Amino acid sequence: MKQKRYNDEVLDSALDSKKTKQNEDLIKEVESLNLDVPDEIMQRIESDVEKSEKQPKISMGGLNKALMGIAPEYKGRMRLSVVFACIGELFSFSTYFFSAFAAGWLIKNAGGNVVGFDILMKYAFLAIGSLFLYFIFTGFSTTISHKTSFYILAKLRQTLFEKLKVIPMGYLVDNPVGKIKVIIMDRVADMEDWVAHLMPELPSRMLHPILCVIILFFLDWRIGLSIFVPVPIALIGMITMMYKYRSRMAVWLSSYANVADRSAEYVHGIPVIKAFAQDKASYGKFADAVKFYHFSTMKWWKQSWFGKALMTAAMMTPQLASMPLAFYLYGRNQISIETLLLALILPIAILPQAFGIIMSFELFQMASNTWVSIQELLDMPVQKRPDEKNKAVIDNSKGIEFDNISFSYHDGTEVLHNISFKTKPGEVTAIVGPSGGGKSTIAKLLAGFWDQSSGRISIGGVDTKNISFRQLAEEISFVSQDNFLFDVSIRDNIRIGKPDATEDEIIAAAKAAHCHEFISKLPDGYNTKAGEAGGAMSGGERQRITLARAILKPASTIILDEATAYADPENEALIQEAISNLVKGKNLVIVAHRLNTIKQANQIILIDKGKIKAKGKHDELMKEPLYASLWKQYLGEE
Amino acid sequence: MEFIKLSFKLAGKYKDRLKVGILLVFLQNASMLFGFFALFLAFGWMNETTGKHILAIFVVLFASFLFYFLTGWAKSGLSDGVFFGIFKDYRLAVGEKLKKAPMGYFAEQSLSRIMSAFTNVMKSLENYSTMSIDFTFSGISISFFLLMGMFGVNTKIGILTVVCLIIIWLFVFLMVNQAKKEIAREHAAITKLGDALIDSISGVSVLRSFPLADKGVVEEIHSKLKNSSEELRLAQVHFEIVFVIYSRIFSTVINLSSLLVTLFSCYLYTKGEILLPQALTVSAAGFMIFGGLKQLENASILMVKNPANMKYLDDVLDIPEISDGNLEVVENQDIVFDKVSFSYDKRNPVLKDLSFTIAQGSKTAIVGPSGSGKTTIINLISRFYDVESGKIKLGNKDIRDYKVETLLKNLSLVFQQVYLFHDTIENNIRFAKAHASHEEVVEAAKRAHCHDFIMELPKGYNTMVGEGGSSLSGGEKQRISIARALLKNAPVILLDEATSSVDPENEYEILAAIEELSKGHTVISIAHRLSTVRKADQILVIDDGRLVQEGKHDDLINQEGIYSAFIKARERAANWKL
């Protein structure tokens, strides 16, 4: 067992070094293109290369298996659809055979051996019947497969969404909603071509040309071989086309990504451009990106024109050798007229599908890259907590304790180092320090949004890892600038904090959060649906409703993370008063940016660069130069 | 066809190359006639085939190959990249136009629509336009040469072929038309799902923090998402099934056509109307050529998507331009609002009959509740929007009489939301003055209190801003934007103070930078900070689009009204303690 694992590791590292080698070669190749690639595009290529080194690779079968794994209940149907498609394809051969029969019929008649036209008609009807079956089978097959495919895509969206309920909450807090949406919607949509078209159709698409080749060999091996005569020509075309393909592709993709980013920047920065760059021809970076993209694309295309034309021409003339050969053999009486006809038709019947198959390999590349980014969310590890039925006994006479906590994000950079502190129940603990020092991260770890890398966090004497998510969420309220309301009545929005709250409790909470007054003025008062009131409420008012929700919730600990940071000035005082009502008598941990807010805190923890610099009361901390300088700057403001 | 018309409209200087490309695609399929000819020869000699005959057949086929290759190569060289050129020019032209567009355009179209026009839509068009034009025209030319061959053999077979072709093309059009209808339904479903997802994702975060929430709310989130996801699924299934049925019928019809032509030629042979080689040629060639039409099936999806994309571009990038005056000299910097009214949507007025005067060199603070129209005042002075009635004057002339360039040269804007480009810090500052020397940039940075932190960065002024580069704090970005305004050194400063309080260490530096920027200039600021209003020469209090109070801090603070309430609220906020 151990030995096997060791072997795997050796194999992995061997593969890794092979990959690295390939990627180094790619960079060198890009340089050899002499395109004068701008630095920023070069950096993009390098970082893409780095990413692709880390990215797991997936095979076609693996991808299909993973996709079917999303909806295993549809596996049977998918198989049925493939079988039907293949049967359908077989029927489509009837027309070829009819043609061969017709030729035989003609020759016999010409030879004076008169055969009635009605026999030909009979075969024609047979062929038409087969065509009808072709229509039924392939039509039926694609109907099933498309239903299944879109079911898989819908299920995939649902699965990803469900995943949001169990992955670390920190992912939801740290990533903008838009970014998560892109994965669930746009990335899944990018899979559509593969899931809906190629996955179910590829087998039958390949069946047609393969059968053509087999039949030709079966009829006469020399004819079978002869259809491969144009292949070397096509190969020459392909080789010149593919010359330095990987590096060209990398440059192309990166220069397009650059155009997209620059366009986004140009459009979003338009007020600045209007205000500052009216006189300039065009903002240079944007124009440069567009021009280089065009330049590098045309360079690449120019290189591939010859090969592309050669390859297509060779593929379009598969009968180049087979047709003269077939006539030669027929002239020598070595094959029948029927065989001759099939030898003329079948090579050409290969064509339409062959192009499709070539294209599908490119689509597979795209699909597998997309899949990797979907899989990242799909496979995200889940935090381990006990079941919610096992309630931990939290001792309310004990506060919060951080014991030697370190934390790093999964990319490995450690942002908190050995943080230890204790709080007493009912006290105010403030976390202060320069921006980017890790203040918010401490608050998020306490709320269970991420798991610490090492150390122990406890609340009321219980390790937070032994408290179910549900119980922890009941104990702790994490309050930020969030102002999301559900599209139900405002009453129900507040009631989320405590489902069995009475009307009086709800109104009391709304009053404490300074929102009773404006809610009463809405046409339907507390019954107004949040969505309908949307335009009538400001961001500050919405935030106050979410505060009423938090006030109603019977939590013992409140964490404030820059809750007033983005309040508009008119609302700020009201929000602050709502917060004051919320935190009365609770354990309070506050990440502060306004120092005089927390001057009276029972404990102030000064964080800098992920470490505790000092802790204590305000007066004690004033001896700490960093804290003193924060105050000095703060006082300069007013 | 509509698509080809639109393509030519966009093509500009590439029109001729586009035409040549179409011509060559058409010509390329004449290689089919070679194949037809080879078959005809071969069947003629079939009973007495000699080596010479075989060689002749091979030569004809090889000529067909060569012809296909050469026309293909020429076609690629002359016109394959044409759409990349077209869209290069188009992107640059649109970029220019955007600069002159009123801001109302951006609000109306929404940035995300403009962005997707710029990225996905253009990318898809530049990649697939050539392909769809090629497919369409090779379909046409295959049909044409097929007819030529068939009529060459026999008029009756030619007529039958015409009938078959009409049916085949009819299905192409039906397929495209039907798909166009269905695709609209799919797009609507996609938009709806996007909105539902945004809500549901935010909702999940809340529900995880409030685990006691009752079923109704949980259901609300889930059903909304489920319904719209389901709606999209059904729309997609419907689209595909309609499309698939058509495409199956289409390929069945093609197979059927070649079968009928074969059968008919046998029939004509029994009637003695055609000869044996002709009948055999038709049986074999029918398959080859009708088969070539199968690529129209692939083209049809492009025939739906490309015109839809073109139309999207046409809609979104139909960019209006603001009127330009011709005055180039500003005599003084007095600013006068004379009975100005304005609304963003032509219905709900934001400014109502607003009049005030700002003297050159004075400091004016605008105060008022959110939504009262403060930012609109700045938007109007900088002509991001134009007044609906009344006049704004600068130096006693209507601002619309100046060249836009001249007007904006006289203004320096500091926005509430700082926008920095993904470029070096130096270039971000230099943005205000293209030919500024490094020394000038450093000087501006020093005055804006950002030199010190810039020097601490690993690459100093060459540090990249944004992703991959250093991440600057909100206050640091704010100061860089002030340095930009300082470098521009325009006589009038329009300042929209950030509402959010940033880190304390930054706050102080920002104020000092603003102080430096204001020196000796006319300043109009939307004020949120007490220190700004206290120092102002003139305070304008705006409520609901009207001027309600005007004067200095000391006068206004003692009056009952919005101003004193505002100051009290600010003081309370500043003294909040926990």
Interface residues (C-beta under 8 A of the other chain):
Chain A: Q43 S47 S92 T95 Y96 F98 S99 A102 A103 W105 L106 I107 N109 A110 F117 L120 M121 A124 A127 I128 L131 F132 Y134 F135 T138 G139 T142 T143 H146 K147 F150 Y151 L153 A154 R157 Q158 F161 L164 K165 M169 L172 V173 V177 G178 I180 K181 I184 M185 A189 E192 A196 P230 Y256 V259 A260 D261 S263 A264 E265 Y266 V267 H268 G269 I270 P271 V272 I273 K274 A275 F276 A277 Q278 D279 K280 A281 S282 Y283 K285 F286 A287 V290 K291 Y293 H294 T297 M298 W301 K302 W305 F306 K308 A309 L310 T312 A313 A314 M316 T317 Q319 L320 A321 M323 P324 F327 Y328 Y330 G331 L341 L344 I345 I348 A349 L351 P352 F355 G356 V428 A430 P434 S435 G436 F469 R470 A473 E474 S477 F478 D482 F484 F486 D487 V488 D492 N493 R495 I496 G497 K498 P499 S538 G540 T546 R549 K553 T564 A565 Y566 A567 D568 P569 E570 N571 E572 A573 Q576 I579 S580 V583 L588 I590 H593 R594 L595 N596 T597 I598 K599 Q600 A601 S629 L630 Q633 Y634 G636 E637 E638
Chain B: S31 G35 A38 L39 A42 W45 M46 N47 E48 T49 T50 H53 I54 L55 I57 F58 L61 F62 S64 F65 L66 Y68 F69 L70 G72 W73 K75 S76 G77 D80 G81 F84 G85 K88 R91 L92 G95 E96 L98 K99 M103 F106 L111 I114 M115 F118 T119 K123 I190 L193 G194 L197 I198 D199 S200 I201 S202 G203 V204 S205 V206 L207 R208 S209 F210 P211 L212 A213 D214 G216 V217 E220 I221 K224 L225 K226 S229 E230 L232 R233 Q236 V237 E240 I241 V244 I245 R248 I249 T252 N255 L256 S258 L259 T262 L263 C266 Y267 Y269 T270 L276 A279 L280 S283 A284 G286 F287 M288 G291 K294 Q295 N298 P369 S370 G371 S382 F384 V404 E405 L408 K409 L411 S412 L413 F415 Y419 F421 H422 D423 F431 A432 A434 G468 S471 S473 R484 K488 T499 S500 S501 V502 D503 P504 E505 N506 E507 Y508 E509 L511 H528 R529 L530 S531 F566 A569 R570 R572 A573 A574 N575 W576 K577 L578
